[in-house]
Amino acid sequence: MSRRWPLHPIPIRGEALTSWLIRVADCYEMELKDLLLYEWGQANLTDLDIRPPDGFLEMIAKRSGFDLGEFRGMTMAGWVPWLFDSFDSEEDAFNCYTHQFSVLLPPRPDSKKTVQGWRAWLPKQNLNRACPTCINLDSAENSLKLAWQFPLMSSCPKHSCRLETYYYYPSLLFPWEKTEISPLPASGAIVEMDRLTEQAFATGQVNLPRRNVHAGVWFRLLRTIIEELNTPISRCGRQAKSIRQIWEKAGFSCRAGLKVWRSYEALDLSIQLQFLEATATAINMVQNEEINALGENAELFLSEPKTWRNANQPLKPRKSDVKVTDHWKIVKDSLNQAIEEAKQDPQSAQSFFRLMLFGQTDEKRIEALRQDFNALGIPAEWCQI
């Protein structure tokens, strides 16, 4: 029978699994590798923050007495299907994720690509990054956040400074000496975007100007904008000027200087950071109406139109040829289109099913949704988590 650890710190919201394990090891004046060797029989587990070995989370839940679900949220695998559709390799995963929405550019069915073994947001190598101000504070709650370890954020919204790369250290409390690194300020646009990303991890939703959206929608909107900014200027049509303006205002060359298309996840961190800065700049320019975004979901970033006017201001005559957009009809048509595609294609059905499952973990509700899909003509066997 496994015994409880007599000493173990309480997990902090948003903390990465390795961060908490390092703090556990500190309680016993051990290094992480020694703790892993003693408890698991292996010292080098490099993917703990991504997808721990089967049974690992159950083991530390028993040893600590904390809820297993809390530990799942400290790994990327625990964010399926919010952050990822699936951890398994799927042929059309890239297109289902990056082309579900459109913001800067109008939808382009001809821009779809096949990217083998692709998984959203997972870099080619682990990113060891942290906020130097957070870590160097004299606090017992020093921790590394899960979102810092992946190319989702580039700043600490709390301190408005950029995340910095660190190297392996035996104790979480001292990754840098205070004199070694001086926090660099981050732009207002990147801090605001990262604040919303942090909100997605903390609450499961994001407060956009028009309405709140689910965290899963936010992550896909971000990845959509990154992909739109990675589109060759020659294929941007009438939006080419706007795309150039975004990159120019962000302070970088178009497409961060890329000549040949590569997926965001396969890029070096230095280039990924340029794309994140450009994405934040794009969102800011859309919100300030400095550019005219042509995507179907661009309005999510715009403020609600003002309904008041100055009493002394004359009413402007309404042009009879102005077409009023019926947004509810667009939503209804899009939903019907998604249902029709799901009836014909197993991958579309699975992606649609997972999207509708956001936030649902109860087996009865999952089965009820599967039956609802079946009633619409979507085979139940295609509706798997």
Buried (B, 14 or more C-beta within 10 A) or exposed (E): EEEEBEEBBEBBEBBBBBBBBBBBBBEBEBBBBBBBBEBBEEEEBEBBBBBBEEEBBEBBBBBBEBEEEBBBBBBBBBBBBBBBBBBEEBEBBBBBBBBBBBBBBEEBEEBEEEBEEBBBBBBEEBBBBBBBBBBBEEEEEBBBBBBBBBBBBBBBBEBBBBBBEBEEBBBBBEBBEEEEBEBEEBBEBBBBBBBBBBBBBEEBBBEBEEEEBBBBBBBBBBBBBBBBBBBBBEEBEEBBEBBEBBBEBBEBEBBBEBEEEBBBBEBEBEBBBBBBBBBBBBBBBBBEEBBEBBBBBBBBBBEEEEEEEEEEEEEEEEEEEEEEEEEEEEEEEEEEEBBBBBBEBBBBBBBBBBBBBBEBEEEEEBEEBBEEBBEEEBEBEBBEE
